[in-house]
Amino acid sequence: QVQLVESGGGLVQPGGSLRLSCTASGWIFGLGVMDWHRQAPGKEREFVARISSAGSENYADSVKGRFTISRDKAKNTVFLQMNSLKTEDTAVYYCHAPGVWGQGTLVTVSS
């Protein structure tokens, strides 16, 4: 049974940084595409970033240049480094693999 567990969310001031982690179990992690998505209060879930098994990356325009997705295949973990955070980045961030979602981790950007 595949499971994804996120961590690293919290409260940060505008301009600050956070690093989210997502650890996968029960799956051959290195073979799959992994995504981060987010859902702000009152809004639909939206795509944030994606990394392929070969390591190629894609980003939403709203986070390009500020966020970086990476993966550690040995640890079955994908990361989302978030820099220069803005209040509009406040959301629950979800890790996603084909057919599986994590439980989400809350990121709040506020002064």
TIPA-909803 format. One record per residue (C-alpha): residue in three letters; z negated, y negated, x. Coordinates in steps of 0.2 Angstrom, whole numbers, padded with zeros to 4 digits, always signed. Last residue first. Example, Ala and Ser with C-alpha at 12.3 -4.5 7.8 and 13.67 -1.06 7.14 Angstrom:
% TIPA-909803
SER-0036+0005+0068/ALA-0039+0022+0062/
//
This chain:
% TIPA-909803
SER-0048-0195+0018/SER-0038-0181+0010/VAL-0027-0166+0015/THR-0033-0151+0006/VAL-0026-0134+0010/LEU-0031-0119-0001/THR-0027-0101+0005/GLY-0017-0089-0006/GLN-0019-0072-0012/GLY-0005-0064-0003/TRP+0012-0060-0011/VAL+0022-0044-0009/GLY+0039-0038-0015/PRO+0048-0044+0001/ALA+0035-0053+0011/HIS+0026-0068+0006/CYS+0011-0079+0012/TYR+0004-0092+0000/TYR-0002-0109+0003/VAL-0012-0117-0011/ALA-0008-0136-0010/THR-0011-0153-0002/ASP+0004-0157+0008/GLU+0006-0172-0002/THR-0009-0180+0006/LYS+0000-0179+0023/LEU-0002-0167+0038/SER+0004-0173+0055/ASN+0004-0155+0061/MET+0004-0138+0052/GLN+0005-0122+0062/LEU+0010-0108+0050/PHE+0006-0091+0058/VAL+0013-0073+0055/THR+0002-0058+0059/ASN+0005-0039+0062/LYS-0005-0041+0078/ALA+0008-0034+0089/LYS+0022-0042+0079/ASP+0014-0060+0083/ARG+0024-0072+0072/SER+0029-0090+0071/ILE+0031-0104+0058/THR+0031-0122+0064/PHE+0027-0137+0053/ARG+0029-0155+0057/GLY+0048-0157+0062/LYS+0054-0150+0045/VAL+0040-0150+0032/SER+0049-0159+0017/ASP+0066-0153+0022/ALA+0060-0135+0019/TYR+0060-0124+0034/ASN+0070-0110+0042/GLU+0066-0100+0057/SER+0075-0086+0067/GLY+0063-0074+0075/ALA+0073-0058+0075/SER+0062-0051+0061/SER+0066-0067+0051/ILE+0054-0082+0049/ARG+0053-0092+0034/ALA+0046-0109+0029/VAL+0039-0120+0015/PHE+0047-0113-0002/GLU+0040-0120-0018/ARG+0028-0114-0031/GLU+0029-0125-0046/LYS+0018-0141-0049/GLY+0003-0146-0058/PRO-0008-0144-0043/ALA+0002-0140-0028/GLN+0009-0123-0025/ARG+0015-0117-0008/HIS+0026-0105+0000/TRP+0026-0096+0017/ASP+0039-0083+0021/MET+0040-0067+0031/VAL+0056-0057+0034/GLY+0054-0039+0038/LEU+0056-0026+0052/GLY+0041-0031+0063/PHE+0028-0028+0049/ILE+0031-0010+0046/TRP+0019-0010+0031/GLY+0001-0005+0026/SER-0006-0021+0033/ALA-0001-0038+0035/THR-0010-0053+0042/CYS-0006-0071+0037/SER-0013-0085+0047/LEU-0014-0104+0044/ARG-0015-0117+0057/LEU-0022-0134+0053/SER-0018-0151+0059/GLY-0023-0169+0056/GLY-0012-0185+0051/PRO-0021-0186+0034/GLN-0038-0179+0035/VAL-0042-0160+0034/LEU-0050-0149+0022/GLY-0048-0131+0023/GLY-0035-0116+0025/GLY-0036-0104+0039/SER-0034-0088+0031/GLU-0021-0077+0022/VAL-0022-0058+0019/LEU-0006-0049+0015/GLN-0007-0031+0008/VAL+0006-0017+0007/GLN+0000+0000+0000/
//
